[in-house]
Amino acid sequence: MTQKNNMEKRIEEALNSFDGIQRASPQPFFYTRLKARLNQPEKGIWENVSSFITRPAMLFATVFIILLLNISILYKNHISAPGITAADQLEQTPSDAFDVASNTNTTIYTIWSQDNEQRIQK
């Protein structure tokens, strides 16, 4: 019996909570802003792409990935050539420095090559 009275009491409380309710009204100039928004032309694909790229999260993620790649490349260079100093790297003959035509390697950066294997084996 107490559960029935308790349930009726809760129902009465729920119904009484609607006593002070008023009709919701929009903010001033809501319909004007709504009409202006509906009349805007649709965004093109390039506007969508540029708005996605310029988000701060995308910019931070891109910078983080670039920094991570740079650090990994520097670390691999340091590990693969421990005996080579900066002075050794700078010692080149002028013909080696400017001889682009004889270079058969067309990649910008070689991560692993035969030279690295020979250095590690020594």
N, C-alpha and C positions, 0 to 999 in steps of 0.2 A: 503494500500500500504506500509506503514511503517513497518508493521509486516512482510511482505514478504521480504523486504530489510533487516530487522533485522535478519530474519531466514537465509537468504543467507549469511549474514556476519558471523553468528555463524558457519555455515557449512564450510565456507572458513577458519575460524580460526581453526576449528577442523582438517581439512585436512592439513593445514600448520604446525600443531604441529608435524606431522609425518616426516617432512623434515630432521631433524637431527638424526633420529633413526638409530641405528646400530644393527647388529645381536648379540644376547647374546652368550657369550662363557663361558664354565664351568671353575671352579677354577682348578688350577694344581692338578693332581693326582685324579681327580674326578672319572674317570672310574676305576682306581685301587681300590679305596675305595669302589665303588659300587660293583665290582666283589667280593671283600673280604667279604662284608656284605651279599651278596647273597649266598656265599659258606659256611657261618656259619651254624652249625647244629641248629635245632630248640631247644628252651628251653623246659625242662621238667616241669612237674607240680610243683615239689618242688622248682625249681628255680624261677618260677613265684610267688609262695606263699611267698618264702623268700624275693623276691624283693618287694612284696606288703607290707609285715609286717615291713620291715626295712625302709620304707618311714618315714620321720620326722613327717608328719601329723598323721600317724597311731601311732607312738610312743607317741606323745604328747596327743593324744586322749585317749590312753590306760592308761597312767599315770594319766590323769585327772579323768578318770572313777574310777580308783583304789583309788585315794585320796578322791573323792566324796563318795565312799562307806565307806571308813574308817571314814570319818567325820560323816556320817549318823549313823553308828554303835555306835560311841562314844557319839553322841548326844542322841540316844535312850537309851544307858546305863545310861547316866546322868539323863535323865528325869524319867526313870523307877525306879531308886533306889536312890532317893535324900537323904534318911536318912542313907545310908550305906557309911561308909568311907573306905579308903584304908586299915586302920588297921583292920577293921572288916572283910574285904575280905581276909586278910592274916591269920586270926585266923582259922586254920584248925588243926585237929588232924592228926598225921602222917598216921593213917589208912585211913582217907579220902583223903589225898593227893596222896597216891599211890595205892588206891583201884580201879584199872581199870576194873577188871573182873566183879565187881558188877554194873558197870555203864551200864544202859540199853539204854541210849541215845547215838545213834551212829552218830549224826550230829556234825560237827565241831563247829558250833555256832548256838545257838537257839535264834531267834529274839524275839519270844513271847512264854511264857510258863505260867503254872498255878502260879508259884511263882511271876511272874510279876503282874498278876491280883490281887493276895492277897496283895501285897505291895501297889498297887494303892488304893485298897478298904480301907486299914487301914488309 
